[in-house]
Amino acid sequence: MFLRDGIFWGMHLIWWAIWLVALGWIFFAPSNWPLREEEEENDALTVLKIRFAKGEITKEEYRNQKKVLELDA
């Protein structure tokens, strides 16, 4: 009844679109979400490098803080 009139095909196509979007999201979603601990540790080292580059800390302070960060990891 509905298949021959063409009314049903609109809903059928919508469901296929929903499934394709869902599968695309599952397979192509970023793999780094949520952040892992390793990335958070690297963030601390990155902040330390930026502070050193800006001249906020001395070379000796940079080395000491870098050793502390590496020992905690």
C-alpha positions in Angstrom: 0.0 0.0 0.0 2.5 2.7 1.1 5.4 1.3 -0.9 3.7 1.7 -4.2 2.5 5.3 -3.5 6.0 6.5 -2.6 5.0 7.9 0.8 7.0 5.4 2.8 10.4 6.0 1.0 10.9 9.4 2.6 11.0 7.9 6.1 13.1 5.0 4.8 15.7 7.3 3.5 15.8 9.3 6.8 16.5 6.1 8.7 19.4 5.3 6.4 20.8 8.8 6.9 20.6 8.4 10.7 22.4 5.1 10.5 25.1 6.5 8.2 25.7 9.5 10.5 25.8 7.2 13.6 28.3 4.8 12.0 30.4 7.7 10.7 30.6 9.2 14.2 31.6 5.9 15.7 34.4 5.2 13.2 35.7 8.8 12.5 35.3 10.4 16.0 38.5 11.8 17.4 40.3 9.1 19.4 41.8 11.5 21.9 38.5 12.3 23.7 38.5 12.3 26.7 42.0 13.4 27.4 44.3 10.8 28.8 46.8 11.3 31.7 49.8 11.2 29.3 48.5 14.3 27.4 47.9 16.2 30.7 51.5 15.5 31.8 52.7 16.7 28.4 50.7 19.9 28.9 52.6 20.7 32.1 55.9 20.3 30.2 54.6 22.5 27.4 53.7 25.2 29.9 57.1 24.9 31.4 58.8 25.3 28.0 56.6 28.4 27.2 57.5 30.0 30.5 61.2 29.4 29.8 60.9 30.8 26.3 59.1 33.9 27.6 61.9 34.5 30.1 59.7 34.0 33.2 62.0 31.4 34.6 65.8 30.9 34.4 67.6 28.0 32.8 68.4 26.4 36.2 64.7 26.7 37.3 63.7 25.1 34.0 66.0 22.2 34.5 64.9 21.6 38.1 61.2 21.7 37.3 61.7 19.5 34.2 63.4 16.9 36.4 60.6 17.0 38.8 58.0 16.5 36.1 59.9 13.6 34.6 60.3 11.9 38.0 56.6 12.2 38.7 55.7 10.5 35.3 
